Amino acid sequence: MAASIPSSSAATAAASTSVSASTSPAASSSIRALLEARPPATDRFTYLTLIEEHLSPEVLPTLHDVLQDAQLTQELGWDLVDMLVVLLPDSEVCLDDVARLGNPREVILKVLEVLERITPRRGGGGEYSDDSEENDETEKENDQKCPDDNSVPAETSRIFVALLGMLAILHRRLKTKYPSRFLETTLRTILAAYRPTSPAMTTAVLGLVRSLAARRRPAPPIRRSDSQLSGLAMAEPVLAPAEAPAAASAIGKVGADTAQSDASDAAASSVPDPEAEDQVAPSEGAIQQRLLQSFVTCILEAYVNANDMAWAPRLVEFYYPKRIVPGRTTELADFRESPSKIARDATVSQLVALALDLGLKYSNVLVAGVTKGPVRRKPLNGVDFTKDGGLESIALSTGGVLCLLAYWVFASDVFKSDAAVPGLRVFPDYYAMLVTFFNGNAAAQIAQTPGTVEALVALGLWLDHHKLYSDEDDGSDASHGGDDFMPFHHLLTLCAVFHPLLAVRNAATMLAGAVLHANPEPEDRLQILQDLLENCMFASLKACAVTWLREEIVSATAATTAVRAAAEAKGPAVPSSTPSLFGGPEAVEQLQYAIFPDLQALQDKSASSDLPESASDAALLEYWMQNAPFLLQATNFAYFLFCSDQLKETVVPPGMGPAIEQRYVEPLLQAASRLRSLAGEEKDGQGHSHIHDRKEGDSLQLAVLDLDVLSSQLSGIKFT
């Protein structure tokens, strides 16, 4: 090994050849100064100061030759990292020298110090800073939230990639009794600096973990649900072309995560750890593997939360193809054709494969970590090596495990993956996951981790599609008691209300409806609907409850009709069955005042002489803006009930029509007329001062179409 490292005189001779006629006079002077002042001509500190004074891109080839002196590099290497990172990518070979020949302990600490200086900008970017102090609260906020700006400065990505390549080599060289102590600090620092919107950073992380993992295999191909990868897809690696490192050095190969990206490639030209210890603690293998498992789950969660994977919308399209709007591009098609989205699937596929290589497979212990709590958001921060070597204190990221489970079930159906799927059930597993994850401020949690919440929705869609409600299921119905259905349904509706992406909210709404209909007890289903209609503060969710009620009536009516037809076919002696709860008037009777409340107060308020006209109009406008989705859906439900002779006979309670016409329809039509008048006045510039706000005025103009639909439908219904 020593024979491969040039001697001091040989390095000097080689370096002198770099001074050519094409080199500038200033660079030539700097090169001569570096060569002449090499220790022992000067002491270490003087020579380091000289390097800092003369360092430039033109001097780097000479410095590379100088650094082949292993003894000198061990003494100076860790001090050079700061100087060299700002000259990337030109300085990559010199950083490679430092990683191969420097003191691994010292250089690891310096690399981590530089990583800590890659501070996030507002909106999720980052920049290299010489100031090592950071605002912990700002850092915590940036770690939890998806960045608003998907771009990461090129300089930040280059530094991150190069430093991870160095760490891969340095940890391979490190020989100590407890290497896990260094690995834990390294992984925690990388996680803090990692920006999941940077393809280059993600690729470097993959390369680092592969180089450190005991088991290795090439990155898996992207699974496609329809065909093999096209040439375009193969040309779109996880790493964006503009960010791809040259991979000319060992650290470059790790950063690029190429097929040859193994830090052991540098072994032939590296020197042993000068402070090497002969023995490694027996438990170190298991501890390091567990640290890497925890790290990969953290990276997976961070990536999914920063990059829209559309798992839930794609599952909805896959399970319910008849609901796809003709002519509209689907998420399934988009993820098959868009290079950037193909790359997202490839990245997650590689992270999941890496987790499998590290031994993360489905088990009861894995599920227990996300069903029993506590929720681990930064598990690497809680490692305690004083207890049994630290193995028991190394937890997995709760969100990362949920993403792992979601990908397994998603790939099993959409990609037709042959991997084993989790043996989960809605009760108790999935319900416990929701209870554990949403313990506390659910709205804030959903906003901070939208990808993890989507993974939960995707898991629910898969379980519902395969009718996996409990261990006693016969494959056709949810054979679980109704005690847990209402709180379970409530947790699902939180996703439907608070998730920032409309497609995920729609998927969560569809799942909530499916869960409601899967409850085998009609009394429980009616109780859930009543609770939503009477106590829910969100108009959109109350509108969903009306939709689900209509679906229950349609299903019950169809079943009743089929039973009666079968009974009539057997002869008049066979008595007809009693209508079900939703097939008769009981359900509508119980819910009618929640769906069609008394709105005469709107008339009284607008006619009150105690309020100025502008104030009553403002109250009317506010009521419409807050309740429009629910009012429109209730109007559709009235049309559904009273425009069907069959439903008027079987479902509508006696006397209900005239009653709701008086207390609900007439005041609502009058209010709609007034709102249309206000919209006309605002359009003509004659509106009242309370609607002079542009946003309110625009909202009123957009509401006119809905008001016309509402008025047209209600006016066309015969309630008697």
Secondary structure, 3 states (H helix, E strand, C coil): CHHHCCCHHHHHHHHHCCCCCCCCHHHHHHHHHHHHCCCCCCCHHHHHHHHHHHCCCCCHHHHHHHCCCHHHHHHHHHHHHHHHHCCCCCCHHHHHHHHHHCCHHHHHHHHHHHHHCEEECCCCCEEECCCCCCCHHHHHHHHHCCCCCCCCCHHHHHHHHHHHHHHHHHHHHCCCCCHHHHHHHHHHHHHHHCCCCCHHHHHHHHHHHHHHCCCCCCCCCCCCCCCCCCHHHHCCCCCCHHHCCCCCCHHHHHHHCCCCCCHHHHHHHCCCCCCCCCCCCCCHHHHHHHHHHHHHHHHHHHHHHHCCCCHHHHHHHHHCHHHCCCCCCCHHHHHHHCHHHHHHHHHHHHHHHHHHHCCCCCCHHHHHHHHCCCCCCCHHHHCCCCCHHHHHHCCCCHHHHHHHHHHHHHHHHHCCCCCCCCCCCHHHHHHHHHHHHCCCCHHHHHHHCHHHHHHHHHHHHHHHHCCCCCCCCCCCCCCCCHHHHHHHHHHHHHHHHHCCCHHHHHHHHHHHHHHHHHCCCHHHHHHHHHHHHHHCCCHHHHHHHHHHHHHHHHHHHHHHHHHHHHHHHHCCCCCCCCCCCCCCCHHHHHHHHHHCCCCHHHHHHHHCCCCCHHHHHHHHHHHHHHHHHHHHHHHHHHHHHHCCHHHHHHCCCCCHHHHHHHHHHHHHHHHHHHHHHHHHHHHCCCCCHHHCCHHHHHHHHHHHHHHHHHHHHHHCCCCC
